[in-house]
């Protein structure tokens, strides 16, 4: 598996508005998408920080703290390679527009992911 970088961080919080304001107003990330239960913020080079509110369907998935995703060229291929090495994924591969991702639990119990898509584009 050829990892291209770290391009995504997700965090679930019951202090949704405060956390969004922190990343936006204190850290200085730009808002890419905002809804009552999910805000996507971006760095100047295009990496994403997603903040999930308590009512979002994926809130329970992030039970170990912030989750990072590794950028790969092909999520299906990387997933097959990891599964062949004994890695168990939490769900089927998800997709949205040009993006795809899947999460797994590492030996330390924490959740990580693989993802593909134009994160660093404009």
Phi, psi and omega in degrees: 000131181255104180276126183270341181158181173257120187233357186214136173229131177238142177218140178251136184210145173276357174251057188304302184300317179297320182290317176300313180299322179299308181295324182282306191270330182264309180283328176093024177282149178272145179278125178262323180206142177218136174215173183299338183233003179208127173234132176251123177245157182229148172280173178296337179258006170101355177291151186254147167236117179253131178247122182256128175278167186297339181267357180288142184300333181266002181309311183293342182292334184259060187272001181245016183100194180303143181246135175250152176238138178268131179283126176231161180289321188222105182298317181299315179294316179295320179298314180300319179296316179293318179298323178296338178263010175094007180282134179255127180270152183279337185200173173294163177293131178262159174212155176206123184050238182269006185257148174219149180200158176206142183250148179219162178257126179278171181303335179281359180090351180277157181261136176226174180212166170241147184209157172219157179145174184276057182300320186268005178283140176012000000 
